[in-house]
Amino acid sequence: MVLSPRVRRHLGAYLFIGPALFLLVLFNIWPALYTAWLSLQDYGILGSNGFVGLRNYVHVIGDSLFWHSLLVTSVYAAGSAALGLAGALGLAVLVTRKLPFMGWFRVLYFVPSVTSLFVNATIFSWLMDYNLGLFNYWLISLHWQRVPWLQQASWALFSIILVGAWGGVSYNLPIYAAALGSVNRELYEAAALDGANGWQRFWFITLPAIAPITRYTVILAIIGSFQLIASIDALTGGGPEDATLVTIKYIQTQGWEFLHFGYASAITLFLLAFLLVVTWVQLRSGRE
Amino acid sequence: MGATAVRPRVGAVPVRARSRRRFTPQTIALYAIALLALVILLGPLVWMFGTALKERTEVFTWPPSVFPKHPHWDNFVQAWSGAHFSRYFLNSAIVTLVSVGSNVLLGSMAGYGFARLRFPGRNFLFLVVMVTLMVPNAVLIVPLFLMMKNVPFTDPGGWLNTYQGVILPTAVTGFSVFLMRQFLQGIPRELDQAAAVDGANLFQVFWHVILPLTRPVLAIIAVFTALSRWNDYLWPLVAIRDPDLYTVQIGLKYFVGQHAIEWNLLMAGAVIAAVPMLLVYVLFQPLFEQSLSNLGTGLNE
């Protein structure tokens, strides 16, 4: 068979992109569509027990535990993103000051981002241990009472948010530090000449100038929050009394404990829809 | 009168004024904040190392000390061989190294194709790559689990509990393809076109010209792939039930279940899980700085 040079060039190109594209479609695009198909079935560990139409969706809408998990996830996302990003921005302002050793601080602050979420959360489960943990040791040394960080429903979500914020500060700091470095110097000089003080310059120049980066870090933090399961597993397992049952943990429970894969798929699609709406709102609000 | 004479004239002695400013209360406060942040961010990791070196009884002593007087290295031996962390470590290393290799090779090939070659459907296919970047991993675990379980022509259980089952879903990521394409678009085409004119075929150009040119971005792909695969939790958790195939993260998870009270051994396991990526960070820190700051400035523009 004789191929024209043009066709041969095209074939060569497809050989280069082919393997990656095949894997990406097979393991990213196809599973997303497969989820939609699964969500329409009563699907157990042995396979499909039949097509059930929208029944799974109707059940999800009436499933109070699902809505509870979505609320828990949202509270976690909002709390850890707000604390983590504010902390990261504050420290970024600090380390970008022209002072000796700030470069070293900057390098060290990132270390918690290279250890895994599960390792970090395991360390916090030790720090927050009710009887022997360091946190309660300090509280007792100050003549306060022990705090049931992870044992009591009213504290557990707060504790998980603290751990998430801790990681968020570390991860977002270099992103903010770079963003701060790219803000136009002349704006600050002009403002200083007009008599603006440090706070005013931060509020009216820095924050608007880094708004695009903030929008991006917020979206990234939210998407990360909705996939958070490592620290839940290491710290609370979703308890106590479902106080930290995030949606992804609920999906895992429905799928791998109850073997309701069709139902787990329907929840997954609700989660995805929710995430898309949040991202869209966030992007839109930035444009205005 | 005397006061105005002492006050440094603006612009006259800027160097002295600046060096003196270093020791103002404000600067001291800034360093205090920086140190406090350091303790908060690194303290937990230091505490992990300290606990991992304690003897069992020392873990319970009040008041607690960060490091024990006599480091008890035996904890690491117990975690490594007694708790099978050697096996988990090997599994993680295999998964990580294969993923790094395939992401670097397949990602750079596809990135080269999208950046330099012309073929029908190029824009649409690149859009497909970009869409994969936006699909959260959490959305994929249920369908991926069932796909791996039902791989055609395999035993019941499919490719669950196999290395290929753990590795394949992230053998190449849209991120790797995207990075390579972006990088190549910033390099003048003349460099690789000259070689093509000399009669080299596409693969020779790719191998002898493109790969050496793109070493910095290949390193970034390798480091970030290593980081995400070594630290991966959700997919190995659902894809693996066989303890012989646990990765370190999963090994640590089940270790928690068994040894919840033996904090020193648990922390020794956590150290084993953490050390390789800490080393990667120490060795490749400039790469992290560079790529994260590219992200920071790039998105701002």
Interface residues (C-beta under 8 A of the other chain):
Chain A: R9 H10 G12 A13 Y14 F16 I17 P19 A20 L21 L23 L24 V25 F27 N28 I29 W30 P31 A32 Y34 T35 L38 Y43 G47 L91 L94 V95 R97 L99 M102 F105 V107 L108 Y109 F110 V111 P112 V114 T115 S116 L117 F118 V119 N120 T122 I123 F124 S125 W126 L127 D129 L132 L134 Y137 S141 W166 V169 S170 P174 I175 Y176 A177 A178 A179 G181 S182 V183 A209 I210 P212 I213 Y216 I223 F226 Q227 I229 A230 D233 A234 I248 I251 Q252 G255 W256 F261 A264 S265 T268 L271 L272 L275
Chain B: R22 T27 L30 Y31 I33 A34 A37 L38 I40 L41 L42 P44 L45 W47 M48 T51 V59 F60 W62 P63 P64 L106 G107 M109 A110 Y112 G113 F114 L117 R118 F119 P120 R122 L125 V128 V129 V131 T132 V135 P136 N137 A138 V139 L140 I141 V142 P143 L144 F145 L146 M147 N150 L168 P169 T170 A171 V172 T173 G174 S176 V177 N201 L202 F206 L227 W230 N231 Y233 L234 L237 V238 Q249 L252 K253 V256 W263 L266 M267 A270 A273 A274 M277 L278 V280 Y281 Q285 F288 E289 L292 S293 N294 L295 G296 T297 L299 N300 E301
